[in-house]
Amino acid sequence: MRIVTAREDIIIKGKLKSIESQYGKDFIMPNRSVLVNINHIIKMLRNKIELDNGEIITISRKRATEIKPVVIEKLRRDMKK
């Protein structure tokens, strides 16, 4: 598995689900292939999120009901800052 950070790319063995549970509320899985730090989300468009590096990630239908409220709340908090 490859993890992309602002400073480097890291290759590790393991499952995304286990990493998600380790890091808790700051990370979400919009689909089964991607783990995203919510602090890097800048926009949500229907079934996609945009990260501060310009990358667009699709939110799966299966995960949409749990992901969208978390992203909306995060973006609302950002607007108040």
Secondary structure, 3 states (H helix, E strand, C coil): CEEECCCCEEECCCCHHHHHHHHHHHEEEEECCEEEEHHHEEEEECCEEEECCCCEEECCHHHHHHHHHHHHHHHHHHHHC
